[in-house]
């Protein structure tokens, strides 16, 4: 998985995991970040300090990066499969 905090990958995606499990992982993260961003969108900005906004943005970025990384695994597996006839 992509990481900005370290040069050494410490979180790994099991690229051999069943597609259903990879999809469930994506679904969970995407649903969480959408609910989180919806909550933040309904919140008044003057209530938060600049540091809080940066924290919210960073949490959303990390979750979306996870989703993107797992999507790449699914795409590689899907595109690498031989076509059925």
Residue frames relative to the residue before (quaternion, step in Angstrom):
aa qw qx qy qz dx dy dz
X 1.0000 0.0000 0.0000 0.0000 0.00 0.00 0.00
X 0.5613 -0.6056 0.4495 0.3408 3.55 -1.16 0.61
X 0.0200 0.7865 -0.6167 0.0286 3.53 -1.05 0.80
X 0.2592 -0.7676 0.5675 0.1465 3.54 -0.93 0.89
X 0.6357 0.5746 -0.3207 0.4034 3.57 1.18 -0.51
X 0.8021 0.1555 -0.0587 0.5736 3.59 1.18 -0.42
X 0.4575 -0.6738 0.5073 0.2816 3.55 -1.19 0.53
X 0.6866 0.4424 -0.2612 0.5143 3.56 1.28 -0.36
X 0.3907 -0.7375 0.4876 0.2562 3.63 -0.63 1.01
X 0.1125 -0.8131 0.5700 0.0363 3.57 -0.64 1.12
X 0.7009 0.3470 -0.2464 0.5723 3.58 1.24 -0.35
X 0.0828 -0.8193 0.5674 -0.0003 3.54 -0.73 1.07
X 0.3210 -0.7063 0.5958 0.2076 3.54 -1.18 0.64
X 0.3572 -0.7009 0.5740 0.2273 3.55 -0.91 0.91
X 0.2307 -0.8218 0.5070 0.1195 3.57 -0.08 1.29
X 0.6546 0.4870 -0.3136 0.4858 3.58 1.28 -0.16
X 0.4034 0.7131 -0.4809 0.3124 3.60 1.27 0.04
X 0.5999 -0.5529 0.4150 0.4026 3.59 -1.11 0.55
X 0.5909 -0.6018 0.4058 0.3521 3.57 -1.03 0.81
X 0.6093 0.5559 -0.3546 0.4404 3.59 1.03 -0.72
X 0.6676 0.4900 -0.3036 0.4712 3.61 0.98 -0.81
X 0.6262 0.5137 -0.3360 0.4807 3.59 1.01 -0.75
X 0.6469 0.5120 -0.3129 0.4705 3.57 0.98 -0.85
X 0.6408 0.5232 -0.3258 0.4577 3.60 0.94 -0.83
X 0.6213 0.5373 -0.3276 0.4668 3.57 1.05 -0.78
X 0.6591 0.5015 -0.2951 0.4764 3.58 0.93 -0.94
X 0.6663 0.5277 -0.3007 0.4326 3.52 0.84 -1.03
X 0.6591 0.5181 -0.3059 0.4512 3.57 0.91 -0.91
X 0.7050 0.4627 -0.2713 0.4640 3.57 0.85 -0.95
X 0.6651 0.4995 -0.3079 0.4619 3.57 0.92 -0.88
X 0.6397 0.5130 -0.3225 0.4729 3.59 0.97 -0.79
X 0.6580 0.5156 -0.3121 0.4514 3.58 0.93 -0.87
X 0.6996 0.4606 -0.2915 0.4620 3.58 0.82 -0.92
X 0.6316 0.5215 -0.3469 0.4569 3.61 1.02 -0.67
X 0.6488 0.4982 -0.3141 0.4819 3.60 0.97 -0.81
X 0.6440 0.5330 -0.3025 0.4579 3.55 1.02 -0.89
X 0.6932 0.4581 -0.2802 0.4807 3.59 0.87 -0.94
X 0.6103 0.5375 -0.3509 0.4642 3.59 1.07 -0.65
X 0.6309 0.5226 -0.3219 0.4745 3.57 1.01 -0.81
X 0.6795 0.4858 -0.2891 0.4676 3.57 0.92 -0.92
X 0.6362 0.5353 -0.3287 0.4479 3.60 1.06 -0.72
X 0.6899 0.4638 -0.2688 0.4865 3.57 1.16 -0.57
X 0.5956 0.5625 -0.3457 0.4576 3.56 1.33 -0.01
X 0.4771 -0.6705 0.4893 0.2887 3.56 -1.03 0.74
X 0.4791 -0.7083 0.4476 0.2613 3.58 -0.71 1.08
X 0.6348 0.5411 -0.3662 0.4125 3.65 0.88 -0.69
X 0.5835 0.5974 -0.3699 0.4072 3.59 1.23 -0.33
X 0.7539 0.3929 -0.1847 0.4931 3.59 1.20 -0.43
X 0.4528 -0.6547 0.5380 0.2774 3.50 -1.17 0.68
X 0.6757 -0.4946 0.3564 0.4146 3.59 -1.23 0.41
X 0.6265 0.5484 -0.3351 0.4411 3.60 1.01 -0.76
X 0.6381 0.5276 -0.3248 0.4571 3.58 1.03 -0.77
X 0.6345 0.5193 -0.3251 0.4712 3.59 1.00 -0.80
X 0.6422 0.5167 -0.3199 0.4672 3.59 0.98 -0.81
X 0.6384 0.5239 -0.3202 0.4642 3.59 1.02 -0.79
X 0.6435 0.5164 -0.3122 0.4709 3.58 0.93 -0.91
X 0.6696 0.5039 -0.2921 0.4609 3.57 0.88 -0.97
X 0.6717 0.5019 -0.3010 0.4542 3.59 0.92 -0.86
X 0.6236 0.5253 -0.3383 0.4698 3.61 1.01 -0.75
X 0.6600 0.4965 -0.3025 0.4759 3.58 0.91 -0.90
X 0.6428 0.5316 -0.3214 0.4483 3.60 0.96 -0.85
X 0.6602 0.5070 -0.3113 0.4585 3.59 0.90 -0.88
X 0.6733 0.4874 -0.3018 0.4669 3.59 0.89 -0.89
X 0.6644 0.4852 -0.3065 0.4787 3.60 0.93 -0.83
X 0.6203 0.5284 -0.3502 0.4620 3.62 1.03 -0.66
X 0.6067 0.5393 -0.3427 0.4729 3.59 1.05 -0.75
X 0.6552 0.5113 -0.3062 0.4642 3.57 0.90 -0.96
X 0.6593 0.5182 -0.3035 0.4526 3.57 0.90 -0.92
X 0.6606 0.5162 -0.3057 0.4513 3.59 0.92 -0.88
X 0.6835 0.4636 -0.2912 0.4828 3.60 0.92 -0.87
X 0.5933 0.5528 -0.3626 0.4593 3.60 1.07 -0.65
X 0.6375 0.5304 -0.3331 0.4487 3.59 0.96 -0.81
X 0.6345 0.5157 -0.3296 0.4720 3.61 1.01 -0.76
X 0.6612 0.4990 -0.3073 0.4684 3.58 0.89 -0.92
X 0.6557 0.5123 -0.3127 0.4581 3.59 0.93 -0.86
X 0.6490 0.5106 -0.3222 0.4630 3.59 0.92 -0.86
X 0.6769 0.4821 -0.2979 0.4698 3.56 0.90 -0.87
X 0.6790 0.5009 -0.2908 0.4510 3.55 0.95 -0.85
X 0.7131 0.4509 -0.2540 0.4730 3.54 0.97 -0.86
X 0.6596 0.5198 -0.3051 0.4489 3.59 1.17 -0.50
X 0.5398 0.6339 -0.4065 0.3762 3.60 1.22 -0.33
X 0.4751 -0.6505 0.4918 0.3306 3.59 -0.97 0.71
X 0.5174 -0.6496 0.4613 0.3122 3.55 -1.06 0.75
X 0.4047 -0.6968 0.5426 0.2371 3.57 -1.00 0.90
X 0.2333 -0.7732 0.5729 0.1399 3.53 -1.08 0.68
